[in-house]
Amino acid sequence: MNTPEKGYGVVYRPKKKLSEKKRKTVFKRLCDIVGPENFSDKEIDKIIYSRDFWPIALRWMLERKVPALPDCVVWPENTKQISDILKLANEESIPVVPFGEASGVLGGMIPVKGGILVDLKRMNKILKINDKDLTVTAQPGLNLMELERLLNKEGYTMGHSPQSIYCSSLGGNLATRAAGQFSTKYGKIDDMLISLEAVLPQGEVIRSKTVPKSSTGPRIDKMMLGSEGTLGIITEATLKIWPYPEKKELLSYAFEGMESGLECIRKILRRGIFPAVIRLYDEKETAFRFYQTGKAKDKCLLVLVLQGDKELVELETKVSQDVCRKHEGIECGEGPVIHWFETRFNVKEASDFAPREIIFDTIEVSVTWDKSIELYNSMISAMENVNGVIVAFAHASHFYPQGVCFYFIFGGTPVKGAEPNEFYTSVWDAAMRSCLDAGGSISHHHGIGLMRARWLGEELGQSFEILKKIKKSLDPKNIMNPGKMGL
Ligand SMILES: Cc1cc2nc3c(=O)[nH]c(=O)nc-3n(C[C@H](O)[C@H](O)[C@H](O)COP(=O)(O)OP(=O)(O)OC[C@H]3O[C@@H](n4cnc5c(N)ncnc54)[C@H](O)[C@@H]3O)c2cc1C
């Protein structure tokens, strides 16, 4: 595995290497397509594009191992160039991996079979804001925070604010079906998408119509949502936007346990009230994040943000307060919500602790209300039962009238003699097994990548076989992000 002369190892090495002759002709043709200034096969670039935020990849880097190297990197500037790149890659049977900003947490963009890394950051413009239709059309490489700032300046919001808003792209969010922290009111990125343009694996460009709804057969464009670069490259998208909220109300309540907190939220949603932010922290996570909130000691803290039209927010606030009181929620005021706003982008645990052999990660799943508390309990105890786990806690952070997304966090250290990555994988195994047994979905918004690929067959059942057939027919040479999602 190691190449000591360079001082680092490479974990995934493609079995088939490009011959020197082929490499030369392919690189020359790529330079002709994107221009030599938008092409690199420098080692430093290849190393930079070798990994995302998957914690295993972080560990490998600490061990002086590069997860995988692409053969080259290109920075296309338009859809035609992308189509030409994919045609060339097909002709020469070379893998292509789309790249947003590498904030994926499951190894989705690691170029495990080498090939052409397509970084979309030069396609980063807002193409149109349509005030009458309340839509924005933008390119995939646009940074999400940049998009939100530009919208805010014009008096709008997209309402999509994942914790990775500063470090992820629009295209990457669509390709993983991401969810923002304000999702209960505004929806997830899948709900926001109206139409898109994409280049399919053999270079064909598809473009859907920008209409609010149509009944014209199955929607091929929607297949790109969650496809994680395996079915093509998203090159443009039109999404819903909202007028910038006129009013914001911040509420928080403490509940005796997760069950009563969840029940209260379910009742709020049943009244047709959709607070933008709803987050319910279990006792351990409340103690970890809100230790300064005395009234929430040994309890589960609920954070609510209601925003939008002033009159509606006033009514929604009143109804939410009534329901919380009825469910014996203890009022904790605005303080914890302000604290949440101030700290919501702090995610230093994983990288802070990794060099000290302590491993942290997060696992998000979804489940219907009727199975929610059983799933929460069984996943927590499954993780706690793994040798070496020090802590496992959770909050619920995305809600529907039908159910909920739980976001679990575990931390631990391998017991003597065990490999850190073995320990990490055994916690994931325990969590995924208990999620499937409890009737949940193995991912609510992070996607599949490399880490969850093993469970996708069980999750999807026969549909997984159909997905494989679709992949084969669209991408017969398996050039698009090969080795991912178990495809
Ligand atoms: C600190 C932190 C916080 C996070 N918080 C959230 C959160 O709140 N909610 C959430 O949902 N996720 C969250 N994530 C996960 C991550 O941000 C998302 O998965 C995000 O959608 C990935 O975007 P990206 O642009 O970085 O994509 P990348 O990581 O570059 O790529 C992700 C996948 O999409 C493919 N891809 C990228 N661009 C395109 C394209 N244009 N066309 C086709 N395929 C493409 C890649 O090949 C890869 O398979 C978080 C991650 C971190 C590190």
The ligand as a Tripos MOL2 file, in Angstrom:
@<TRIPOS>MOLECULE
LIG
   53    58     1     0     0
SMALL
NO_CHARGES

@<TRIPOS>ATOM
      1 C1        -19.6260   20.2130    8.9800 C.3       1 LIG1
      2 C2        -20.6230   19.5590    8.0890 C.ar      1 LIG1
      3 C3        -21.9660   19.7850    8.2960 C.ar      1 LIG1
      4 C4        -22.9190   19.1940    7.4550 C.ar      1 LIG1
      5 N1        -24.2330   19.4910    7.6390 N.ar      1 LIG1
      6 C5        -25.1530   18.9720    6.7860 C.ar      1 LIG1
      7 C6        -26.5370   19.3190    6.9430 C.ar      1 LIG1
      8 O1        -26.9310   20.1070    7.8030 O.2       1 LIG1
      9 N2        -27.4190   18.7600    6.0750 N.ar      1 LIG1
     10 C7        -27.0220   17.9160    5.0820 C.ar      1 LIG1
     11 O2        -27.8800   17.4500    4.3250 O.2       1 LIG1
     12 N3        -25.7230   17.5810    4.9300 N.ar      1 LIG1
     13 C8        -24.7890   18.0870    5.7370 C.ar      1 LIG1
     14 N4        -23.4660   17.7520    5.5810 N.ar      1 LIG1
     15 C9        -23.0790   16.8450    4.4960 C.3       1 LIG1
     16 C10       -22.6720   17.5750    3.1830 C.3       1 LIG1
     17 O3        -22.4830   18.9360    3.3940 O.3       1 LIG1
     18 C11       -23.7040   17.3720    2.1290 C.3       1 LIG1
     19 O4        -23.7070   16.0090    1.7580 O.3       1 LIG1
     20 C12       -23.5460   18.2480    0.8720 C.3       1 LIG1
     21 O5        -24.7340   18.1160    0.1810 O.3       1 LIG1
     22 C13       -22.3840   17.8990   -0.0370 C.3       1 LIG1
     23 O6        -22.1430   19.0180   -0.8940 O.3       1 LIG1
     24 P1        -20.7410   19.2530   -1.6140 P.3       1 LIG1
     25 O7        -20.9430   20.3370   -2.5910 O.co2     1 LIG1
     26 O8        -19.6620   19.4300   -0.6310 O.co2     1 LIG1
     27 O9        -20.6070   17.8650   -2.4040 O.3       1 LIG1
     28 P2        -19.3810   16.8550   -2.4810 P.3       1 LIG1
     29 O10       -19.0310   16.3590   -1.1410 O.co2     1 LIG1
     30 O11       -18.3150   17.4280   -3.3190 O.co2     1 LIG1
     31 O12       -20.0870   15.6850   -3.3070 O.3       1 LIG1
     32 C14       -21.1030   14.8900   -2.7430 C.3       1 LIG1
     33 C15       -21.5830   13.8840   -3.8040 C.3       1 LIG1
     34 O13       -22.2860   14.5540   -4.8280 O.3       1 LIG1
     35 C16       -21.6540   14.3750   -6.0950 C.3       1 LIG1
     36 N5        -21.7740   15.6600   -6.7900 N.ar      1 LIG1
     37 C17       -21.2870   16.8680   -6.4160 C.ar      1 LIG1
     38 N6        -21.6670   17.8140   -7.2820 N.ar      1 LIG1
     39 C18       -22.4150   17.2070   -8.2350 C.ar      1 LIG1
     40 C19       -23.0890   17.6420   -9.3960 C.ar      1 LIG1
     41 N7        -23.0850   18.9160   -9.7900 N.pl3     1 LIG1
     42 N8        -23.7530   16.7250  -10.1370 N.ar      1 LIG1
     43 C20       -23.7790   15.4320   -9.7820 C.ar      1 LIG1
     44 N9        -23.1560   14.9530   -8.6910 N.ar      1 LIG1
     45 C21       -22.4850   15.8280   -7.9330 C.ar      1 LIG1
     46 C22       -20.2360   13.9440   -5.7710 C.3       1 LIG1
     47 O14       -19.6830   13.1520   -6.7940 O.3       1 LIG1
     48 C23       -20.4420   13.1490   -4.4950 C.3       1 LIG1
     49 O15       -20.8560   11.8490   -4.7780 O.3       1 LIG1
     50 C24       -22.4970   18.3130    6.4140 C.ar      1 LIG1
     51 C25       -21.1370   18.0930    6.2220 C.ar      1 LIG1
     52 C26       -20.1990   18.7010    7.0400 C.ar      1 LIG1
     53 C27       -18.7540   18.4370    6.7970 C.3       1 LIG1
@<TRIPOS>BOND
     1     1     2 1
     2     2     3 ar
     3     2    52 ar
     4     3     4 ar
     5     4     5 ar
     6     4    50 ar
     7     5     6 ar
     8     6     7 ar
     9     6    13 1
    10     7     8 2
    11     7     9 ar
    12     9    10 ar
    13    10    11 2
    14    10    12 ar
    15    12    13 ar
    16    13    14 ar
    17    14    15 1
    18    14    50 ar
    19    15    16 1
    20    16    17 1
    21    16    18 1
    22    18    19 1
    23    18    20 1
    24    20    21 1
    25    20    22 1
    26    22    23 1
    27    23    24 1
    28    24    25 2
    29    24    26 1
    30    24    27 1
    31    27    28 1
    32    28    29 2
    33    28    30 1
    34    28    31 1
    35    31    32 1
    36    32    33 1
    37    33    34 1
    38    33    48 1
    39    34    35 1
    40    35    36 1
    41    35    46 1
    42    36    37 ar
    43    36    45 ar
    44    37    38 ar
    45    38    39 ar
    46    39    40 ar
    47    39    45 ar
    48    40    41 1
    49    40    42 ar
    50    42    43 ar
    51    43    44 ar
    52    44    45 ar
    53    46    47 1
    54    46    48 1
    55    48    49 1
    56    50    51 ar
    57    51    52 ar
    58    52    53 1
@<TRIPOS>SUBSTRUCTURE
     1 LIG1         1 GROUP 0 **** ****
